[in-house]
Amino acid sequence: MIVYGRRSVIEAINSDLEIQKAFIKKNAVNMEKIISKLNKKNIPISFVPIEKPIFSMAYDSQAGEEPETKLRLMIATEPALEVPIDDETPPSFGEDAKMVRNAKSYLDRLRKSSRTKNRNVKVLAQNIDQESLLILRYLLPQKPPKKYGGQKTINTIAEALRYVSLIPFIDDWQAFQGETEVWCTSEEFLELRAGDWEEHAVLLMNYMMYIDAKAGNTQFEHFLVLGRAIPEGETVYVLRKKKTSTDPKDLENPIYVYDASSGKEYDLADPSIPLISIGSLVSTENIYANVQPFEVPNLMTFDVENHKQWRAFFTKKYPKPEVTTCQEAEIEYSAPDPEKAELLEREILETVQNDLRTWRENEVGARRGTVSTRLLRNVGNALKGTLEDFEKALRGEEEFNEDVYRGKLREISNLQGLFHNKSLHGFPINCPFTDMKSILAKVRDTNIHHNEAKDVKFACAVKVFPYPNEIFSVWVFLLSECEKQNTV
């Protein structure tokens, strides 16, 4: 059944009718209550965060109250399709036979229940040697690397989150020749310098446990979150909360989850976060399957000792045996490489400028005939000196303020001419360094090169920040400038 309009949706819900799609006007009255009711009936609704740059020359992106722009999606198939059950059973060797039998029995019981059969619950995971290991073997407090440009170890959650998010993302099927799920240790992950959701989440959680223990923050506990998110589907987040916090709606004791691969932090009380389902939690001591009526995070409670809401893998009947970790207690980090960062900067800048000319000749020139691409090198050099402001903000060292940044730009002599009757368009792009092709694709997708004004000029700035283990944060700021057009 497809339902249109707030009143019709409410009537359909109250009449317990089967709903496949629901269309509601944005900002309708009682929208949050309607969404809550639809979530309880598993009607697919979600908010997808839209990535936007930290700063834009053309407009003030911090003007609104909403911290993040979101796209509301309501997706359903007609007829509705059953979610396929994951039949990828990890290999039987690795853990002992009793552990494997109990894991199978535990998952079989959950899959027999209509409530929990499609939730993301795992007990064992395949390692790089194709052995089946208990997931909690991957969890161990591990010391993070040094801070950027310093001798002290990373000691804040924001810095740890930033470092982990800069490790390039790659799906297991790409990294391991078709294998769809392989869990690497932290050392393997850092050696490969690439991984997917579970590697990023495990490393971040291990860093968090170390940071909190070092700071004496014994009131916090940490979990891997196995769930589903928009748009990636099955995913792994990290949850950090006070031990006494159980209700996401308790504003005095918020519960946060972290998408380690993107570097984003979310409050579980927010119904619009990308994480739409929590199937299980994993700590250093146990695995807990969510058996509550709800899997939507803001409707759940997080007291894992409540056996009516969370089903533990290890119990009094099957107590946890002595479990050793598969992780190295100490990770060896290579020092940052500033010389390589400088080489990358020059190579990226030269390649972007050359390709900018080519794109304009092939795309703009094809429409207009001859086209010239003029570059303001002094402007690019001046912009480069400001890119560290963005990196500091993402490390949590400084809060970024657009007005302050614009004021800073106006004070730079080489940039003062930009703000007098000029039309400016451009923004900084940030990504981990993987290869030149990926960076060029991101720059090209901005479509800044499509500016067809006769007097248009361009400026490009590139800054690469080196981190331990040959991790590089790349910033590219491409700007177009032309005279403002007077309209009547």
Disulfide bonds with the S-S distance in Angstrom:
none
